[in-house]
Amino acid sequence: MFGLDKKDTRLLLIVAALVLFAPFLLNPFPADSGMAQFNAGYPDLMQRFVIFGVFAIGFNLLFGLTGYLSFGHAAFLGAGSYAGVWMLKLLTVNIIPAIIVSTLVAGLFAVLIGYISLRRSGIYFSILTLAFAQMAFALAASVLTPITGGETGLTMALDDPRILGASVTEDGSIPVTNIFGLEMRDAYEMAVGPWLFTFSAGYYVCGLIMLASFYLAIRIFRSPFGMMLRAIKSNQQRLKYTGLNPKPYMLTCFVISGMYAGLAGGLMVAMDPLAGAERMQWTASGEVVLMTILGGAGTLIGPVLGAGLIKYFENIFSKINDNVLHTWFSFMPDGLEDFVVFVLHPFVGKGWHLTLGLMFMGVVIFLPGGLVEGGQRIARLFNRKKADDPKSATTEPAE
């Protein structure tokens, strides 16, 4: 199906099912229960899951296939965001031109940075990409303030000289981003008993684009181009001895990866028309590195899982404060309750980064292949138990 083998087709269908049924899967607890705070099925967070999934998929094409670690991919995310907002301000609030231009601008930006950075490898390449990203951040935050809005960011305004469509609606407000009239904030709520499920137009638009990006990543992984990238990761020097020049392949991969980041930036502003310089900071680049390694670098679905995990921690786990902890452990004696809350306090709320850091250390030490390797180990364990089960053994008469 779609030019893929059975294994890749099954993987694509699994990801498609996860995207389609995410409003149900991410809302396992009733809306009026105490555990409802762990639900993640609201539109804004689901959009972040798939948008950062696109970002991580693109980064994984570079890092997972070639082994080149970029600490500057946030520069392309920010460039795409700014380009997308300007398209919304100058052309139309239809998100398609904004997404296309965001991807192209990030690609052009990646050509420039990649052409220079790829003259070095290893840690020197990583430092060069980090330097370019920090320069881009500094320019966006101060020097290019008329274009980027500086520290306050760039957003849509009532006086935008929009070519296609009105700058102001009939009620005097700013037009809402849409795709051929379907507003990105449109949503349908479905109540099933005590459960409440929200189906957002913006989420499903982002989800479809993420599926297309995932499909393209599979084709790249399985193509001769992907095989060449793996050869670069395996032994670039030996590849040169065969007479092949790896530089064009590396630059192409770097540009494709940057375009994925620009696409993610365009989707961000399509859902929320605001671009800020903080998207270019080194922390944003480090975040996508964590997503890829936690999920499983070099795997197809790993970066998507890693992106979902980190965004869940950032938006859900970080909301657990002392009051919530006291509610959980209220059944304990007062002294023991206070002690337990005191012990857990550094790991939740504002300290959620500490929990994430410990989790990252555990994955790097015990699961170098990330969450995907963990799933594979569990699957092998069950298969081994099934094989050892005497009831599953069958005998056939000799002929």
N, C-alpha and C positions, 0 to 999 in steps of 0.2 A: 504494500500500500504506500502511495506517495513516493515510490522509488526506494523504500526502506526495506530491510530484511525483517523477519518476524520479531526478533528481539527488540530492534529499534522502534518498530511499529507499536509493539506492546508498551514500550516505555512512553512513547508519545501519547498513546491513548490513556495511560495512567495519569500523566500530567494534565491532559485535557479534562479527565474526570475530576481531578483535584480542583482545577480552576472552576469547573461548572458547578460543583457541589460545595464549594468553599463556604457559602453562607450557612449551610447546614453543619458542615464539619467543624467550623470554628465557633459554633454556638452550642456546645454540648450541654450547657447548664440552663435551667429555666431562668427567665428574666427577673423573677422576684426572689431568687434564692441567694444565699450568701456567697455562693461560688460563681455568681454571674460576673464578678469582676475579672474572672479569668477568660471570659468569652472574648474572642477577637474578630467576630463576624460583622463588624460595622464598616461601612464603605471606606472611610479614610484609611484605616489600617490595612484592609484588604488590597486597596490600591497600592499602598507602600510595599506590600509583600511582592506583588507582581512587577512593579516598576524596578525595585531593587533586585528582583530576580533577573530582569533584563540586563541591568548593570553588571551583576555578578557573572552571568553567562558570557558577556563580552570580555570581561577581565579574564575569565577562565580560558578563553581561546588563546590568549597571549601567555599567561602564566602556566596553565595546565599543559598546553601542547609544546611550548618552546622552552619553558623553564625561566624565561625572562621576567623578573619581578619588578613591576612598575609601581612606584609610590606617587605617581602623578596623574592617575586616571581621573581624579576629581576635577582637573582642569577641563577635560572634555565634557564632563557632566555640567559644569558651570557654563561653559561656552554654549552648549546646546540649550541650556535654560534661558540665557540672555537672548539668543537668537529667536527662540520660540516666543518669548514675551514681545519682542519687537515686531514679529509677524502678526501677533494678535493686536498690537497697537496700530500698526500701519496698514495692514491688508484686510484681514477678516477674523472674526472670532470663531470661524470654523477651524477645528484643530488640525485638520489634515495638512494644510500648508505649513503650519507651525512645526509639526512633527517632522516633515520632510526637510525643511530648512535647518532645523536643529541638528538632524543627522548629518547633513552635508557640511554644515559649518564645523561641527566637531571633527569630521573627516579631514577637512582642509587643515585644521589646527593640528591634527595628529600627523599629517604629512610633514609639517614643519618640525614639530618636536621629535618625531620618530627619525627623521633624516639625520638629525644631529645626535640624538641620544644613542642610536644604534651603532654609532662608530665605536662604542665601548660595550662591554658585556659585564656580567656579574654585578658586584656591588657598585661599580662605577656607573653602569647603566641606571641602576635604581636611584643613585644620588642625583644623576642628571635629570631624571624625570621628576624627582621631588623638587629640585631647584626650579625647573620650569613651572611646576604647579604653584609653588610659593610666589614666583614672580607674577604669575597670572592673578593670584589672589591679591597681591599688593596693588597691581594695576587696577583691578576691579574695585578695590576698597577705597582707593584714593585718586590716582592719576586720571582714570577714565570715568570719574563720577558723572559727567554729563551723559555718558552712554549707559553706565551700569547702575546709576542711582547711589553709588557709594555704599556706606554701611547700612543705610535704610533700605536698600534694595530697589529693584525695578518692578513696577506693576502697572496695570491698566489704569487709565484716568478718564475723566469725563471729557477732556479736551483732546483726546487722541484723534489725529487726522486719518481716520480709517477709510480706506478706499472703497472696499466692498462692505456694505452694511453701515448701520448708524452707529455713531459714537455714544449716543444716549438713548435709552429706551423711552417709551411714552410716559412712564412714571418718574423719569428723571434719574434713573440709576444706570450703572455700567452694565452693558450686555454680558450675558453669561456664555462661557465657552460651550460650543455645541458641535455636533457632527451632523450636518444636513438637517438642522432643526431639532435634533434630539439633544437636550441639554445634559451636560455631564453630571449635574447634581440631581437629575431626576432619579427617583428611587421608588420602589414598591415594597411595602411592608406586609408580611404574611404572618398572622398569629396562628399557631398550632398549640392549643392548650396554653400552658404557661410559657411556651417558647415563642420568641419573636425573631423572625428572619427578615433581613433587609436585602433586597436585590437592587443594586445600583447600576445605572447605565454606564457611568464612568469606570466602574470596576470591570465590567465585562468588555468594554472597549480595550482597556489596558490588558485584560486577560487574553483577548484574541491576539493582540500584538505580541504579547509574551510567548504565546504558543507558536506564532510564526517565527519569532526569533529563536525559539528552542529548536524548531524544525530545521532552520537554516544552520544552526550550530551542529546538529546531527549530521547534516550533509557535508559540512566542512570537516568534521571529525573523520568521516568515512571516505573522504575524497583523496586522490593522489596528493593534493595540496596539503591536506592534513597529515598524510604520511611523511611528506617532506619536512613539515614542522616537527614531527616526532624525531626525525633523523637529526635535525638541528639540536634538539634537546639531548639526544643520546650521545652524539659526538660530532660537534661542528667541525673540528679540525680534520677528522677523517673524511667528512663530506667534502671539504675543500680539496682534499687529495684526489677525489674522484673527478675533479674538474668542474664541479657545480658551485656556483656562487650563491651562498645562503642569504645575502643582503636583500635582494628583491623580495624574497619570500618573507623575510622577517619584517620588512617595511609594510608589505601588504597586510600581514597579520596584525601589525600594530595599528594600522589605519582602520581595519575592520573592527578591532577591539575598541578603538576610540569612537567609531560611529555607533557602536552599541551603547556606549556611555552617553553620547549625544542624544540618542533615541530615548534613553531613560530620562535625560534632562528635559527633553521636549514633552514627554508624557507627564512629568511633574508639573510643568506650567500649564499643560492642557487641563489638568485637574484643578490646579490652584495657580492662577496667573501671577506668580510672585517669584522673582529670582534674586538671590542674595549672594554676596561674595563668600559667605561661609561655606557654600557648596564646593568651593575650590580649595578649602583648607586641607592640610595634610591629614587631619583626622578623618575626613571623608574618604580619602584614598586608603588610609589604614583600615577603615571599616569594610571596604570591599575585599581587602586581603583577608580579613578575619572571616568574612562570609564564605569565601572560596575554600579556605583551609578547613574551617569547621565542617562544611558540607562534604568536601572531598575534591581536592584539586585534581584536574585531569579527568574527572568523571562528568557525565552529562547532566544528571539531575542534582548532583551534590551542591553546586552553587545556589540553586533555587532553594534547597532545603536550608542552607546556611543563611541565606538572606531572610527567609521567614523566621528562623530561630532568633537572629539578632534583633530584628524589628519587633518580634513578640516581646523579648526581654525589655527593649527600650520603651515600648508603649504600655505594656501590661505589668510586667514584673516590677518595673520601677515605681508603680503606683502603690505598692504595698508599704504602708508606713506603720509606726508604732501602734496607732489606734487599731489597725487591722490585725496586727499580731496579738494585741491584748484581747481582741474579740475571739480569735482562734483558740487561745490558750486560757480562756476565762474559767474553764472547768478545773484548772489547777489551783492549789493553794496560792495565796497572794505572793508569798516570798518566792516560790518556785516559778510562778508565772512571770514575775519581774525579771528573774534570772534568765529564763528562756528568751524573753524579749530582748534583754541586754545582749545575749550571745548572738541572736539572729539579726539584730539591728544593723550591723555593718554590712550585711550581705543583701539587703533589700532597700527599696526606696532609692535615695540618692547614691547608695553604695552598690547598685546593681552591677556596675562595672567590675567590682571585685568578684562577684559570682561569675560573670562572663569570663574574666581573666582566669579564674580557677578552672572553669570548664574548658577554656582554650588550652591550658597547660595539660589537662587530662587527655584531651583529644590528641595533642601533639605527641604525648608520651605513650599512650596506650592504644590509640587509634590513628596512626599516621595517615590512613586513608579517609579520615573524617567519618561523618554520619553514615555515608554509603558503606564504608568498610564494616561499621558496626552492624548495619542491617545484613550484610553478606555473612558475617560471622554467626548471627542468630539463625539465618536461613540454613547455613551448613550444619549448625547444631541440631536443628529439627530434622534435617535430612538424614543425619547420622543416626539419630534416635529411631527414625522410621526404618532405616536399613537394618539396625540391630534388633528390631522387634521380630521375634520368631513368628508371630502371626502373619507378618507381611511377607515372609519367605514362602516361596512356592516351589514345588518340585514337579518335574516332568518325567514321565517314564522314558527310559532309554529306548532308542529305536534299533 
